[in-house]
Each structure stands twice: as structure tokens, then as C-alpha cells.
């Protein structure tokens, strides 16, 4: 509730600043400006449940645009085996799919959707993949994914993004989902959030008796040259230095 209040105050401040700059009468007379402000206020006060609705629409759109591995595909079979006991993890209901793409990447969203690219699967062992997935689940559990969606929604509000009406979110147009996707891409997690997700992933490995060393080796691979020709550069551009993260995991294993 406090976060929603702060966001609403931010929207109100935006309205006040605009009124001072050009005069409230001129602002009220400009339907486009008022529409943008209305979208901003609606986005600022959106509930967590409505944000998850937005997220589900975003993921559905992403699944349509990407080539999702069918159940009988070797990548889908491998992932299903790796995450068989993690459909319900730490109080969260999760769903997993593979994107058949050479990109070395993975992500998880606030509604519990976890997407793993085949390029990452080609690069990683089973336990290294579990470490990466544990990290991504951490972003969901620690509400990083939810907060990122809220920020992206706010950033897209001025583009007439579908606002909450009557206690629910309307079906969003593809153009609105495209604006939302662009905003998400421009809103990478902070270094502290990545560190917290690393810690969650490390604990995830220990909890399920997977070798924590696999998290270190996963980061070593991301730090090396092995995957740079298959999309690794894109992943590294939005994540902290993997070599430093590998060293941090090594220290954690040593009890430092």
C-alpha cells in the first residue's frame, strides 16, 4: 500500500508541475495531456493483482513472438526433467517454457512464468541451468520482477497504455504490449537486486541439494568467450560482471 501511495504522489506531483509550467486551464484544455496524466495516475495506483494480469498478457504476447519448444522437443524434455519438482517453489506456482533461440538468456516474470532460451541450455550443464533458474526465481520471490513491471507500466503510461477500469485491466493492444516490452528492456535490475537474486539462487541450490559450485561455473562460462557468438553479449549488457559474481559464489562456498 505504501508503494502505491508513493506512486500516486509521484503522479500528483507530475500533474502539479505541468499545471505550474503551462497553467492549469491550458492543461485542462489539452485532451492529449490530460489523457497522458490520467494514464499515469491509473498506472501509479495499479494493484499487484492487476500488475500480474498485465504480466500474463505480456508473457502470452512474448510466447507468440518467440518459437516455443513443443513438449516432444529435446529442449522441452530436458527442461521439464530439470524443473519437475519446482512447479510449486517457495509458495509460488511456476510455469516453464523453452524459447528456441540461440540467445544466451533466461527470465522470470511476476506471474511465475520462467522462460529459458535454448542458447543458454546449449552452454550450460543441468546443474548450471538449475543455478540460473534459481537466480531467476529469486527475482520473482523478492518482487524484483513485479516492481520492474510496475516501473515499465509507468514508463509506458504516456503512450495510452490500457489503464485499470472498474477494478480490472482491459485486454491490451499489441502496440501497447510493444511499448511495455520496450520499457522493460530499458529497465534492467539494479546490481543490489542481482546480488540478492544470486544469494537466493545459492540458497536454492543448497535447499535442493544441488551442487552450489554449479552456480560459480555458470558465471565463469558467462564471463568467458564460449557463448559470445550466440547472444551472450546481450545478456552481459544487462547483468553485473559475471567474473565478480563467480568469485563471490566461491567465497560463499568457503564460508567467507
MIVO-583023 format. One line per field, with one value per residue: z negated, y negated, x of N, C-alpha, C in turn; residue in one letter. Coordinates in nm, 3 decimals, m for minus. Each point is the difference from the previous one (the first is absolute). Example, Ala and Ser with C-alpha at 12.3 -4.5 7.8 and 13.67 -1.06 7.14 Angstrom:
! MIVO-583023
n.Z [m0.780, 0.072]
n.Y [0.569, m0.105]
n.X [1.319, m0.035]
ca.Z [0.000, m0.006]
ca.Y [m0.119, m0.119]
ca.X [m0.089, 0.082]
c.Z [0.000, m0.073]
c.Y [m0.120, m0.109]
c.X [0.090, m0.077]
r [A, S]
***
This chain:
! MIVO-583023
n.Z [0.000, m0.078, 0.074, m0.011, m0.129, m0.008, 0.072, m0.077, m0.104, 0.060, 0.025, m0.126, m0.036, 0.086, m0.047, m0.125, 0.035, 0.067, m0.105, m0.082, 0.081, 0.025, m0.130, m0.107, 0.036, 0.036, m0.118, m0.067, 0.075, m0.042, 0.080, 0.087, m0.053, m0.007, 0.125, 0.027, m0.061, 0.062, 0.111, m0.027, m0.034, 0.105, 0.072, m0.058, 0.014, 0.104, m0.025, m0.095, m0.032, 0.017, m0.071, m0.077, 0.008, m0.017, m0.100, m0.033, 0.025, m0.072, m0.090, 0.006, 0.004, m0.103, m0.055, 0.046, m0.046, m0.109, 0.035, m0.054, m0.073, 0.092, m0.064, 0.125, 0.005, 0.042, 0.038, 0.047, 0.052, 0.041, 0.039, 0.056, 0.036, 0.040, 0.039, 0.015, m0.094, 0.098, 0.032, m0.123, 0.004, m0.127, 0.007, 0.108, 0.080, 0.055, 0.114, 0.071, 0.085, 0.112, 0.020, 0.118, m0.062, 0.083, m0.037, m0.069, m0.042, m0.103, m0.027, m0.105, 0.006, m0.036, 0.111, m0.011, 0.110, 0.031, 0.071, 0.060, 0.048, 0.116, 0.037, m0.105, 0.042, 0.120, m0.070, m0.067, m0.108, m0.037, m0.080, 0.101, 0.077, m0.093, 0.001, 0.132, 0.006, m0.095, 0.070, 0.112, m0.064, m0.038, 0.126, 0.018, m0.076, 0.040, 0.084, 0.040, 0.043, m0.112, m0.072, 0.073, m0.014, m0.128, m0.007, 0.067, m0.080, m0.102, 0.046, 0.013, m0.118, 0.035, 0.027, m0.088, m0.086, 0.024, m0.051, m0.133, 0.035, m0.095, m0.053, 0.126, 0.059, 0.094, 0.100, m0.003, 0.077, 0.115, 0.046, m0.090, 0.036, 0.123, m0.037, m0.057, 0.106, 0.074, m0.080, 0.009, 0.128, m0.016, m0.069, 0.013, m0.062, m0.122, m0.026, m0.088, 0.094, 0.089, m0.091, m0.031, 0.131, 0.006, m0.108, 0.059, 0.116, m0.074, m0.071, 0.119, 0.041, m0.109, 0.008, 0.130, m0.072, 0.073, 0.076, m0.106, 0.014, 0.034, m0.104, m0.066, 0.039, m0.033, m0.107, m0.024, 0.036, m0.075, m0.083, 0.047, 0.097, m0.075, m0.056, 0.017, 0.075, m0.112, m0.015, m0.045, 0.099, 0.053, m0.047, 0.039, 0.101, m0.052, m0.018, m0.131, m0.020, 0.090, 0.033, m0.031, 0.070, 0.091, m0.014, 0.006, 0.099, 0.054, m0.033, 0.049, 0.097, m0.006, m0.011, 0.102]
n.Y [0.120, 0.003, 0.107, 0.045, m0.036, 0.048, 0.106, 0.004, m0.018, 0.093, 0.070, m0.021, 0.027, 0.102, 0.024, m0.016, 0.068, 0.086, m0.004, 0.006, 0.096, 0.053, 0.005, 0.014, m0.120, m0.032, 0.051, m0.054, m0.099, 0.064, 0.058, m0.019, m0.121, m0.031, 0.051, m0.064, m0.111, 0.018, 0.032, m0.108, m0.068, 0.052, m0.021, m0.120, 0.009, 0.061, 0.097, 0.076, 0.028, m0.130, m0.024, 0.100, m0.064, m0.118, 0.058, 0.058, m0.119, m0.056, 0.097, m0.009, m0.131, 0.010, 0.085, m0.094, m0.096, 0.067, 0.082, 0.038, 0.067, 0.084, 0.062, 0.044, m0.128, 0.024, m0.126, 0.013, 0.116, m0.057, m0.112, 0.073, 0.074, m0.109, m0.040, 0.131, m0.019, m0.087, 0.076, 0.040, m0.117, 0.023, 0.074, 0.024, m0.023, 0.086, m0.058, 0.102, m0.076, 0.062, m0.103, 0.047, m0.045, m0.044, m0.092, m0.047, 0.045, m0.058, 0.012, m0.067, 0.014, m0.108, 0.052, 0.015, m0.074, 0.113, m0.080, 0.111, m0.068, 0.063, m0.125, m0.035, 0.080, m0.046, m0.113, 0.031, 0.054, 0.116, 0.022, m0.036, 0.071, 0.097, m0.028, m0.007, 0.113, 0.049, m0.055, 0.048, 0.116, m0.025, m0.039, 0.113, 0.087, m0.067, 0.023, 0.037, 0.117, 0.006, m0.042, 0.087, 0.087, m0.034, 0.002, 0.115, 0.038, m0.055, 0.060, 0.097, m0.056, m0.079, 0.132, m0.048, 0.048, 0.118, m0.083, 0.005, 0.077, m0.051, m0.017, m0.022, 0.075, m0.089, 0.073, 0.013, m0.106, 0.059, m0.117, 0.014, 0.127, m0.052, m0.103, 0.091, 0.079, m0.109, m0.035, 0.127, m0.001, m0.118, 0.099, 0.010, 0.116, m0.052, m0.045, m0.077, m0.023, m0.017, m0.073, m0.062, m0.009, m0.040, m0.073, m0.040, m0.018, m0.058, m0.065, m0.030, m0.016, m0.068, m0.069, 0.006, m0.026, m0.112, 0.032, m0.077, 0.088, 0.056, m0.075, 0.036, 0.128, m0.019, m0.070, 0.100, 0.081, m0.071, 0.016, 0.125, 0.056, 0.104, m0.097, m0.076, 0.107, 0.032, m0.126, 0.046, m0.073, 0.039, 0.121, m0.006, m0.057, 0.092, 0.060, 0.006, m0.037, 0.099, m0.052, m0.121, 0.030, 0.054, m0.102, m0.073, 0.078, m0.009, m0.128, m0.001, 0.073, m0.093, m0.049, m0.072]
n.X [0.083, 0.109, 0.040, m0.125, 0.006, 0.124, m0.041, m0.108, 0.083, 0.076, m0.110, m0.039, 0.126, m0.005, m0.122, 0.045, 0.109, m0.078, m0.082, 0.108, 0.049, m0.121, m0.032, m0.076, m0.045, 0.127, 0.038, m0.101, 0.044, 0.106, m0.086, 0.098, 0.027, m0.129, m0.007, 0.115, m0.044, m0.117, 0.070, 0.075, m0.109, m0.065, 0.111, 0.008, m0.131, 0.055, m0.087, 0.053, m0.126, m0.025, 0.108, m0.044, m0.117, 0.060, 0.064, m0.115, m0.052, 0.097, m0.010, m0.133, 0.021, 0.086, m0.087, m0.083, 0.080, 0.030, 0.096, m0.115, 0.089, m0.047, m0.099, m0.006, 0.026, 0.123, m0.009, m0.123, 0.037, 0.112, m0.061, m0.096, 0.103, 0.064, m0.120, 0.001, 0.090, 0.006, m0.105, 0.020, 0.057, 0.030, m0.111, 0.073, m0.102, 0.085, 0.026, 0.046, 0.072, 0.031, 0.078, m0.036, 0.107, 0.095, m0.089, 0.101, m0.118, m0.058, m0.130, m0.044, m0.131, m0.066, m0.049, 0.132, 0.001, 0.061, 0.078, 0.041, 0.101, m0.020, 0.035, m0.073, m0.098, 0.037, 0.004, m0.111, 0.061, m0.053, 0.102, 0.076, m0.081, 0.005, 0.130, 0.002, m0.071, 0.081, 0.097, m0.054, m0.017, 0.124, 0.012, m0.068, 0.064, 0.106, m0.100, 0.121, m0.051, m0.070, 0.102, 0.071, m0.102, m0.005, 0.133, m0.001, m0.098, 0.065, 0.110, m0.091, m0.030, 0.101, 0.010, m0.087, 0.089, m0.058, m0.090, 0.012, m0.101, m0.076, 0.119, 0.028, 0.092, m0.020, m0.047, 0.130, 0.011, 0.032, m0.047, m0.099, m0.017, 0.010, m0.078, m0.079, 0.013, m0.012, m0.101, m0.040, 0.028, m0.058, m0.054, 0.132, 0.021, m0.007, 0.120, m0.062, m0.092, 0.097, 0.063, m0.114, m0.020, 0.127, m0.021, m0.112, 0.064, 0.093, m0.091, m0.050, 0.124, 0.028, m0.112, 0.025, 0.107, m0.005, 0.103, 0.022, 0.100, m0.117, m0.035, 0.106, m0.009, m0.128, 0.037, 0.085, m0.099, m0.082, 0.102, 0.001, 0.068, m0.030, m0.075, 0.105, 0.020, m0.059, 0.032, 0.117, 0.048, m0.115, 0.027, 0.127, m0.061, m0.082, 0.116, 0.022, 0.126, m0.016, 0.119, m0.042, m0.108, 0.079, 0.084, m0.109, m0.046, 0.118, m0.004, m0.123, 0.048, 0.094, m0.123, 0.045]
ca.Z [0.000, m0.007, 0.133, 0.085, m0.042, 0.052, 0.145, 0.024, m0.031, 0.113, 0.109, m0.037, 0.016, 0.143, 0.038, m0.056, 0.073, 0.133, m0.015, m0.028, 0.116, 0.110, m0.041, m0.011, 0.101, 0.128, m0.013, 0.007, 0.135, 0.089, m0.028, 0.007, m0.124, m0.108, 0.017, m0.045, m0.146, m0.049, 0.011, m0.099, m0.131, m0.003, m0.009, m0.130, m0.107, 0.038, m0.105, 0.035, 0.078, 0.135, 0.063, 0.043, 0.120, 0.106, 0.024, 0.074, 0.138, 0.056, 0.023, 0.110, 0.122, 0.020, 0.043, 0.139, 0.085, m0.003, 0.040, m0.122, 0.025, m0.032, m0.110, 0.044, 0.039, m0.093, m0.098, m0.091, m0.085, m0.095, m0.100, m0.082, m0.094, m0.095, m0.088, m0.034, m0.139, m0.030, 0.052, m0.116, m0.068, m0.098, m0.005, 0.131, 0.108, 0.112, 0.127, 0.071, 0.143, 0.069, 0.125, 0.093, 0.045, m0.038, m0.106, m0.130, m0.091, m0.072, m0.080, m0.074, m0.017, m0.127, m0.005, m0.018, 0.128, 0.015, 0.138, 0.018, 0.140, 0.033, 0.005, m0.137, m0.030, 0.071, m0.066, m0.140, m0.047, m0.069, m0.129, 0.028, 0.038, m0.123, m0.072, 0.069, m0.024, m0.139, m0.001, 0.060, m0.094, m0.105, 0.041, m0.020, m0.144, m0.065, 0.062, 0.098, 0.127, m0.015, m0.004, 0.134, 0.082, m0.041, 0.056, 0.145, 0.024, m0.018, 0.111, 0.120, m0.024, 0.089, 0.135, m0.001, m0.043, m0.056, m0.143, m0.080, 0.006, m0.069, m0.082, 0.077, 0.114, 0.128, 0.093, 0.058, 0.143, 0.025, m0.003, m0.141, m0.050, 0.056, m0.080, m0.130, 0.019, 0.016, m0.131, m0.082, 0.048, m0.045, m0.146, m0.053, m0.145, m0.060, m0.043, m0.130, 0.028, 0.057, m0.109, m0.083, 0.075, m0.007, m0.133, 0.001, 0.083, m0.076, m0.102, 0.076, 0.029, m0.127, m0.047, 0.077, 0.003, 0.126, m0.031, 0.015, 0.088, 0.135, 0.019, 0.032, 0.136, 0.094, 0.016, 0.072, 0.142, 0.048, 0.003, 0.105, 0.139, 0.057, 0.054, 0.054, 0.137, 0.001, m0.070, m0.137, m0.019, m0.039, m0.140, m0.085, 0.002, m0.101, m0.125, m0.054, 0.043, m0.044, m0.066, m0.140, m0.061, m0.020, m0.115, m0.120, m0.030, m0.050, m0.137, m0.079, m0.020, m0.096, m0.127, m0.021]
ca.Y [m0.120, m0.116, m0.020, m0.056, m0.138, m0.075, m0.012, m0.094, m0.132, m0.036, m0.040, m0.129, m0.101, m0.023, m0.083, m0.133, m0.064, m0.036, m0.112, m0.121, m0.038, m0.056, m0.048, 0.111, m0.013, 0.050, 0.144, 0.059, m0.014, 0.087, 0.136, 0.094, m0.009, 0.054, 0.145, 0.056, m0.010, 0.099, 0.130, 0.005, 0.020, 0.136, 0.092, m0.016, 0.059, 0.135, 0.099, 0.111, 0.099, m0.054, 0.007, 0.139, 0.013, m0.062, 0.089, 0.115, m0.043, m0.020, 0.131, 0.063, m0.065, 0.046, 0.140, 0.002, m0.055, 0.091, 0.138, 0.080, 0.141, 0.089, 0.093, 0.112, m0.050, 0.043, m0.106, m0.002, 0.120, m0.021, m0.098, 0.059, 0.090, m0.080, m0.081, 0.082, m0.020, m0.144, m0.062, m0.080, m0.026, m0.108, m0.065, m0.056, 0.091, m0.038, 0.072, m0.007, 0.027, m0.025, m0.074, 0.052, m0.117, 0.009, m0.095, 0.056, m0.082, 0.057, m0.102, 0.042, m0.113, m0.007, 0.099, 0.132, 0.056, 0.008, 0.031, 0.031, 0.006, 0.120, m0.036, 0.015, 0.143, 0.058, m0.042, 0.040, 0.133, 0.002, m0.071, m0.143, m0.053, m0.012, m0.118, m0.118, m0.002, m0.040, m0.146, m0.066, 0.016, m0.098, m0.130, 0.002, 0.010, m0.125, m0.102, m0.083, 0.007, m0.076, m0.142, m0.038, m0.016, m0.124, m0.111, 0.002, m0.045, m0.144, m0.058, 0.012, m0.058, m0.112, 0.050, 0.048, 0.139, 0.031, m0.029, 0.078, m0.053, 0.084, 0.104, 0.101, m0.047, 0.038, 0.064, m0.102, 0.011, 0.042, m0.119, m0.031, 0.104, m0.031, m0.110, 0.057, 0.082, m0.094, m0.059, 0.103, 0.017, m0.116, m0.005, 0.117, 0.006, m0.065, 0.093, 0.057, 0.099, 0.117, 0.067, 0.067, 0.116, 0.099, 0.061, 0.088, 0.116, 0.081, 0.069, 0.095, 0.116, 0.072, 0.053, 0.120, 0.087, m0.012, m0.053, m0.146, m0.031, m0.016, m0.142, m0.063, 0.037, m0.066, m0.137, 0.006, 0.016, m0.128, m0.094, 0.041, m0.028, 0.111, m0.025, m0.136, 0.001, 0.050, m0.090, m0.027, m0.143, m0.064, 0.032, m0.066, m0.145, m0.037, 0.068, m0.036, 0.078, 0.139, 0.050, m0.042, 0.078, 0.135, m0.007, m0.017, 0.133, 0.080, m0.043, 0.050, 0.144, 0.011, m0.056, m0.137]
ca.X [m0.083, 0.089, 0.057, m0.105, m0.019, 0.114, m0.018, m0.109, 0.053, 0.085, m0.090, m0.060, 0.105, 0.013, m0.113, 0.021, 0.109, m0.050, m0.093, 0.076, 0.080, m0.077, m0.131, m0.094, m0.103, 0.051, 0.017, m0.133, m0.050, 0.076, m0.048, 0.111, 0.076, m0.081, m0.006, 0.127, 0.002, m0.096, 0.067, 0.106, m0.061, m0.053, 0.112, 0.065, m0.081, m0.038, 0.023, 0.089, m0.075, m0.016, 0.132, 0.021, m0.083, 0.079, 0.113, m0.050, m0.019, 0.133, 0.060, m0.074, 0.047, 0.137, m0.006, m0.044, 0.106, 0.113, m0.028, m0.004, 0.028, m0.113, 0.026, 0.082, 0.132, 0.105, 0.025, m0.114, 0.010, 0.109, m0.041, m0.106, 0.066, 0.078, m0.086, m0.117, m0.043, m0.002, m0.122, m0.044, 0.127, 0.004, m0.131, m0.034, m0.034, 0.085, m0.014, 0.127, 0.002, 0.127, m0.002, 0.101, 0.074, 0.141, 0.033, 0.038, m0.079, m0.114, m0.066, m0.119, m0.090, m0.072, m0.108, 0.060, 0.046, 0.145, 0.033, 0.141, 0.037, 0.077, 0.141, 0.052, 0.001, 0.114, 0.122, 0.004, m0.034, m0.129, 0.007, 0.021, m0.131, m0.078, 0.049, m0.054, m0.144, m0.017, 0.022, m0.116, m0.111, 0.027, m0.053, m0.146, m0.028, 0.042, m0.086, 0.071, m0.072, m0.124, 0.034, 0.046, m0.119, m0.066, 0.078, m0.020, m0.137, 0.003, 0.075, m0.080, m0.132, m0.022, m0.028, m0.139, m0.006, m0.132, m0.002, m0.094, m0.136, m0.096, 0.061, 0.072, 0.077, m0.055, 0.092, 0.086, 0.032, 0.138, 0.085, 0.022, 0.091, 0.131, 0.053, 0.033, 0.120, 0.113, 0.027, 0.063, 0.136, 0.077, m0.009, 0.071, 0.008, 0.117, 0.104, m0.038, m0.103, 0.066, 0.072, m0.100, m0.048, 0.109, m0.006, m0.116, 0.036, 0.096, m0.080, m0.083, 0.085, 0.023, m0.128, m0.037, 0.119, 0.073, 0.134, 0.012, 0.112, m0.053, m0.028, 0.129, 0.042, m0.090, 0.048, 0.128, m0.030, m0.051, 0.112, 0.093, m0.031, m0.073, m0.133, m0.015, m0.049, m0.138, m0.091, 0.041, 0.024, m0.126, m0.026, 0.099, m0.021, m0.099, 0.033, 0.132, 0.115, m0.015, 0.121, m0.010, m0.106, 0.055, 0.090, m0.084, m0.055, 0.111, 0.021, m0.113, 0.022, 0.110, m0.047, 0.051]
c.Z [0.000, 0.137, 0.092, m0.033, 0.054, 0.149, 0.033, m0.028, 0.113, 0.117, m0.028, 0.016, 0.146, 0.051, m0.047, 0.074, 0.136, m0.009, m0.023, 0.124, 0.108, m0.038, 0.002, 0.108, 0.134, m0.004, 0.014, 0.141, 0.100, m0.032, 0.002, m0.129, m0.115, 0.009, m0.049, m0.152, m0.061, 0.004, m0.109, m0.139, m0.013, m0.017, m0.138, m0.110, 0.030, m0.111, 0.048, 0.085, 0.143, 0.075, 0.050, 0.123, 0.121, 0.038, 0.082, 0.147, 0.071, 0.034, 0.116, 0.134, 0.035, 0.053, 0.146, 0.094, 0.007, 0.049, m0.125, 0.035, m0.036, m0.103, 0.039, 0.043, m0.106, m0.107, m0.104, m0.095, m0.107, m0.110, m0.093, m0.106, m0.110, m0.103, m0.050, m0.141, m0.040, 0.059, m0.107, m0.088, m0.093, m0.002, 0.131, 0.099, 0.125, 0.125, 0.084, 0.148, 0.055, 0.126, 0.089, 0.068, m0.044, m0.110, m0.130, m0.106, m0.068, m0.076, m0.071, m0.028, m0.125, m0.012, m0.015, 0.129, 0.007, 0.143, 0.015, 0.148, 0.027, 0.009, m0.136, m0.036, 0.069, m0.074, m0.139, m0.022, m0.071, m0.130, 0.019, 0.041, m0.123, m0.079, 0.062, m0.026, m0.144, m0.017, 0.053, m0.090, m0.115, 0.035, m0.021, m0.149, m0.072, 0.057, 0.096, 0.131, m0.005, 0.004, 0.135, 0.093, m0.036, 0.062, 0.150, 0.036, m0.012, 0.118, 0.128, m0.011, 0.097, 0.143, 0.008, m0.030, m0.068, m0.150, m0.071, 0.002, m0.073, m0.075, 0.079, 0.117, 0.129, 0.083, 0.072, 0.147, 0.015, m0.004, m0.143, m0.062, 0.052, m0.077, m0.136, 0.008, 0.012, m0.133, m0.092, 0.039, m0.049, m0.152, m0.061, m0.152, m0.049, m0.042, m0.134, 0.017, 0.058, m0.108, m0.090, 0.071, 0.006, m0.133, m0.009, 0.079, m0.071, m0.106, 0.064, 0.029, m0.126, m0.048, 0.069, 0.021, 0.141, m0.033, 0.021, 0.094, 0.144, 0.027, 0.034, 0.143, 0.106, 0.026, 0.073, 0.150, 0.059, 0.013, 0.113, 0.139, 0.062, 0.064, 0.070, 0.142, 0.008, m0.086, m0.141, m0.026, m0.048, m0.147, m0.090, m0.007, m0.107, m0.134, m0.050, 0.049, m0.051, m0.069, m0.148, m0.072, m0.026, m0.122, m0.131, m0.041, m0.058, m0.147, m0.091, m0.030, m0.104, m0.136, m0.028, 0.007]
c.Y [m0.125, m0.030, m0.064, m0.148, m0.088, m0.023, m0.100, m0.143, m0.049, m0.049, m0.136, m0.113, m0.034, m0.091, m0.144, m0.075, m0.047, m0.121, m0.130, m0.050, m0.067, m0.055, 0.112, m0.006, 0.057, 0.151, 0.071, m0.008, 0.088, 0.144, 0.103, 0.001, 0.061, 0.151, 0.067, 0.000, 0.103, 0.139, 0.015, 0.025, 0.142, 0.101, m0.005, 0.072, 0.143, 0.099, 0.108, 0.103, m0.047, 0.002, 0.141, 0.030, m0.057, 0.093, 0.121, m0.034, m0.018, 0.134, 0.072, m0.057, 0.046, 0.143, 0.012, m0.044, 0.094, 0.139, 0.088, 0.146, 0.085, 0.104, 0.114, m0.041, 0.037, m0.106, m0.005, 0.119, m0.018, m0.097, 0.059, 0.093, m0.079, m0.069, 0.077, m0.027, m0.147, m0.071, m0.088, m0.021, m0.119, m0.079, m0.061, 0.110, m0.046, 0.079, m0.026, 0.031, m0.031, m0.082, 0.054, m0.117, 0.015, m0.097, 0.073, m0.083, 0.083, m0.114, 0.062, m0.123, 0.016, 0.101, 0.142, 0.068, m0.005, 0.045, 0.015, 0.014, 0.123, m0.030, 0.012, 0.147, 0.069, m0.028, 0.062, 0.149, m0.006, m0.080, m0.148, m0.066, m0.018, m0.123, m0.128, m0.013, m0.042, m0.150, m0.073, 0.011, m0.101, m0.137, m0.008, m0.004, m0.130, m0.122, m0.094, m0.006, m0.082, m0.150, m0.050, m0.019, m0.129, m0.121, m0.009, m0.050, m0.152, m0.069, 0.002, m0.072, m0.113, 0.042, 0.061, 0.149, 0.025, m0.018, 0.084, m0.067, 0.098, 0.116, 0.106, m0.062, 0.049, 0.075, m0.107, 0.025, 0.038, m0.119, m0.039, 0.100, m0.021, m0.112, 0.049, 0.082, m0.087, m0.061, 0.100, 0.020, m0.113, m0.011, 0.125, m0.006, m0.071, 0.105, 0.065, 0.106, 0.127, 0.079, 0.076, 0.124, 0.109, 0.073, 0.096, 0.127, 0.094, 0.082, 0.105, 0.127, 0.083, 0.070, 0.132, 0.095, 0.012, m0.059, m0.152, m0.041, m0.021, m0.145, m0.075, 0.031, m0.062, m0.143, m0.003, 0.012, m0.130, m0.103, 0.030, m0.032, 0.103, m0.032, m0.132, m0.003, 0.047, m0.085, m0.034, m0.148, m0.073, 0.025, m0.075, m0.150, m0.045, 0.068, m0.047, 0.096, 0.144, 0.056, m0.036, 0.080, 0.143, 0.002, m0.014, 0.134, 0.090, m0.034, 0.051, 0.150, 0.023, m0.058, m0.139, m0.102]
c.X [0.087, 0.059, m0.103, m0.020, 0.110, m0.015, m0.109, 0.045, 0.089, m0.085, m0.061, 0.100, 0.019, m0.110, 0.021, 0.107, m0.046, m0.092, 0.074, 0.072, m0.085, m0.134, m0.100, m0.106, 0.046, 0.017, m0.134, m0.057, 0.070, m0.036, 0.112, 0.080, m0.077, m0.011, 0.126, 0.009, m0.095, 0.059, 0.104, m0.056, m0.053, 0.113, 0.064, m0.075, m0.042, 0.037, 0.096, m0.072, m0.022, 0.133, 0.029, m0.085, 0.074, 0.115, m0.042, m0.023, 0.133, 0.066, m0.068, 0.044, 0.141, 0.003, m0.043, 0.112, 0.120, m0.043, 0.009, 0.021, m0.121, 0.042, 0.095, 0.141, 0.103, 0.028, m0.113, 0.005, 0.108, m0.041, m0.106, 0.059, 0.072, m0.087, m0.122, m0.052, m0.008, m0.121, m0.066, 0.123, m0.013, m0.131, m0.046, m0.034, 0.074, m0.037, 0.124, m0.019, 0.139, m0.027, 0.113, 0.068, 0.146, 0.041, 0.031, m0.069, m0.108, m0.064, m0.120, m0.084, m0.086, m0.114, 0.053, 0.042, 0.152, 0.029, 0.152, 0.030, 0.087, 0.149, 0.067, 0.011, 0.117, 0.131, 0.018, m0.026, m0.135, 0.003, 0.026, m0.130, m0.088, 0.043, m0.054, m0.150, m0.030, 0.017, m0.123, m0.123, 0.016, m0.053, m0.151, m0.031, 0.030, m0.072, 0.074, m0.077, m0.128, 0.029, 0.050, m0.119, m0.074, 0.072, m0.021, m0.139, m0.008, 0.069, m0.081, m0.134, m0.031, m0.030, m0.140, m0.009, m0.134, 0.001, m0.105, m0.137, m0.092, 0.061, 0.073, 0.073, m0.064, 0.105, 0.080, 0.026, 0.146, 0.095, 0.033, 0.097, 0.141, 0.067, 0.044, 0.129, 0.124, 0.038, 0.068, 0.146, 0.091, 0.004, 0.064, 0.004, 0.126, 0.102, m0.034, m0.108, 0.061, 0.075, m0.097, m0.055, 0.107, m0.004, m0.119, 0.031, 0.096, m0.075, m0.091, 0.080, 0.023, m0.126, m0.035, 0.118, 0.061, 0.137, 0.008, 0.113, m0.047, m0.035, 0.129, 0.041, m0.090, 0.046, 0.134, m0.024, m0.052, 0.111, 0.097, m0.048, m0.095, m0.133, m0.016, m0.054, m0.145, m0.092, 0.040, 0.021, m0.125, m0.029, 0.096, m0.024, m0.099, 0.026, 0.137, 0.108, m0.010, 0.123, m0.002, m0.107, 0.046, 0.091, m0.078, m0.062, 0.109, 0.029, m0.112, 0.017, 0.110, m0.036, 0.049, m0.112]
r [X, X, X, X, X, X, X, X, X, X, X, X, X, X, X, X, X, X, X, X, X, X, X, X, X, X, X, X, X, X, X, X, X, X, X, X, X, X, X, X, X, X, X, X, X, X, X, X, X, X, X, X, X, X, X, X, X, X, X, X, X, X, X, X, X, X, X, X, X, X, X, X, X, X, X, X, X, X, X, X, X, X, X, X, X, X, X, X, X, X, X, X, X, X, X, X, X, X, X, X, X, X, X, X, X, X, X, X, X, X, X, X, X, X, X, X, X, X, X, X, X, X, X, X, X, X, X, X, X, X, X, X, X, X, X, X, X, X, X, X, X, X, X, X, X, X, X, X, X, X, X, X, X, X, X, X, X, X, X, X, X, X, X, X, X, X, X, X, X, X, X, X, X, X, X, X, X, X, X, X, X, X, X, X, X, X, X, X, X, X, X, X, X, X, X, X, X, X, X, X, X, X, X, X, X, X, X, X, X, X, X, X, X, X, X, X, X, X, X, X, X, X, X, X, X, X, X, X, X, X, X, X, X, X, X, X, X, X, X, X, X, X, X, X, X, X, X, X, X, X, X, X, X, X, X, X]
***
